[in-house]
Amino acid sequence: MTQRSFDAIDPNLDLQLERTVDVPPQLVWRAWTEPALIKQWFTPAPWTTVDCELDLRPGGLFRTVMRSPEGQDHENVGCFLDIVENSRLVWTDMLGAGYRPRGGGLNEQTNCGFFTAFILLEPAGKGTRYVARVLHGTEADRKRHEDMGFHDGWGAALDQLVAMAKKM
Amino acid sequence: MTQRSFDAIDPNLDLQLERTVDVPPQLVWRAWTEPALIKQWFTPAPWTTVDCELDLRPGGLFRTVMRSPEGQDHENVGCFLDIVENSRLVWTDMLGAGYRPRGGGLNEQTNCGFFTAFILLEPAGKGTRYVARVLHGTEADRKRHEDMGFHDGWGAALDQLVAMAKKM
């Protein structure tokens, strides 16, 4: 997948946030891969991330729990697919730990996840060219994710990541 | 995942075919990873495998087309997750090429795949300890796959693989 990482996206199926930030890839990587750091920036305020568990290897679990301002918890479970330190982090919510499918496919009643996310980092001067790319299986899923506030949400979280990283 | 490869399965969610066959892991591996060979054994007769395409790397496409005795074609698309030559081949039909989700999860109308398969090989004398393990997300999916004839089907295909490998 290496060569394709920064390829053009499919605008019908993909969502992408691309920005150059003035913290180096090493700090962005740590922010994305250390649970204690993830809890500090991952969820746009006033939501919070109250739990995070990750097993940083292909097939490993990536789990976060987000808490709404009203105190309601939302668990997100995914599985890491590809990990290149300081450069590329890929996971999907279609699978859980050990690559096990989440929910059912034959059983149409069950929600089985809907995206694969790529965090792609490249050095840019003293900062980082940051790409968050999210692949979907259908145009309806892409649109739904967009309507859920993908750009504002992932952008606000990145602002929080950068603010945190500048204090590290 | 290495240490877990031969772990106990979850009988509620998993299906497994385990057998010792008298062809070496190297030939079983070739049978599973060369399209020209896959076409010769992959589908229990009188079904045939009329097309096979594979990109043998994590994130790579695994596509087969099976033809029924009545001439109807059925395409299967998956994505490789983990590849260790002569030892372990892992793929899922929840994802397609480049880890893209297949079908939709938010869109409940769409079938999004339902399994992750592990082919695990270990030398056993001059032969191979062969484990085909299939993970599902729900008990209903496991049961449905079992009722579709998992054990007979994967067993008959393995017989064909061994018969072919003995002539190689």
Interface residues (C-beta under 8 A of the other chain):
Chain A: M1 R4 L13 R57 P58 G59 L81 D82 V90 T92 D93 M94 L95 G96 G98 Y99 R100 P101 R102 G103 G104 G105 L106 N107 E108 Q109 T110 N111 C112 G113 F114 F115 T116 L135 H136 G137 T138 A140 D141 R144 H145
Chain B: M1 R4 L13 R57 P58 G59 L81 D82 V90 T92 D93 M94 L95 G96 G98 Y99 R100 P101 R102 G103 G104 G105 L106 N107 E108 Q109 T110 N111 C112 G113 F114 F115 T116 L135 H136 G137 T138 A140 D141 R144 H145
